[in-house]
Amino acid sequence: ALDYANAEAQGDAGVQIFAIGDVVAIFGSRTIEIWGKTGNANLPIKRIDGSVRMVGIRVFGSACQVGDLVFFWGEPVGETPGLYVLDGAQVTRVGGHDMEWSLLTSNDVVLVSAFSMMGHRIIALYGVGTGTTYWYDLSTQAITRVSFGHPLAGPQQYIDYDGSIYALSVSSLGDGKLRRLDHTSSDAAINWQLVTDHV
């Protein structure tokens, strides 16, 4: 028999889930809940008391995991949405300036992904409604707006494969092409190289 558990502290629906070390983080539409092992075979995990964080995500894809951290476009009740990181059970706003995300409106659905390039970890944010793409460099805290019409503007899924970074433009919202990012690029201008038009 299957055992089911609900993210029910605030009654919001589960949107995305991540395994982080010994715990599970369940991102809901209004909350994040941290669940841990119980040692009970009938209910192997349950919500850890006091672990509910009052910030949620709107859609699947608004959060991505980088090691033991989860970066997400959070929507705290009564506050401006922004980029956040979940580190253990601690939620912290990243960047700190509302002006950086000026083109990502409070009504925009934001998709989040990540990749590493030339020793830099980049968090990529795409605003579905505005069509705006930003890259946030975790090491320098620099924010780059990817120009509209640039091949990497739009929703991308990034993978690190065989020493190169590949970006797949999501076909339902982008052009469906696979591109390899050029590792010889400078920080000021990350170039791209087309690998194939079809996947």
Stockholm file with secondary structure:
# STOCKHOLM 1.0

chainA/1-199         ALDYANAEAQGDAGVQIFAIGDVVAIFGSRTIEIWGKTGNANLPIKRIDGSVRMVGIRVFGSACQVGDLVFFWGEPVGETPGLYVLDGAQVTRVGGHDMEWSLLTSNDVVLVSAFSMMGHRIIALYGVGTGTTYWYDLSTQAITRVSFGHPLAGPQQYIDYDGSIYALSVSSLGDGKLRRLDHTSSDAAINWQLVTDHV
#=GR chainA/1-199 SS CCCCCCCCSSCCCEEEEEEETTEEEEEESSCEEEEEECSCSSSCEEECTTCCBSEECSSTTSEEEETTEEEEEEEETTSCCEEEEEETTEEEESSCCGGGGTTSCTTCCEEEEEEEETTEEEEEEEETTTTEEEEEETTTCCEEEECTTSTTCSCEEEEEETTEEEEEECTTTSCCCEEEECTTCBTTBCCEEEEESCC
#=GC SS_cons         CCCCCCCCSSCCCEEEEEEETTEEEEEESSCEEEEEECSCSSSCEEECTTCCBSEECSSTTSEEEETTEEEEEEEETTSCCEEEEEETTEEEESSCCGGGGTTSCTTCCEEEEEEEETTEEEEEEEETTTTEEEEEETTTCCEEEECTTSTTCSCEEEEEETTEEEEEECTTTSCCCEEEECTTCBTTBCCEEEEESCC
//
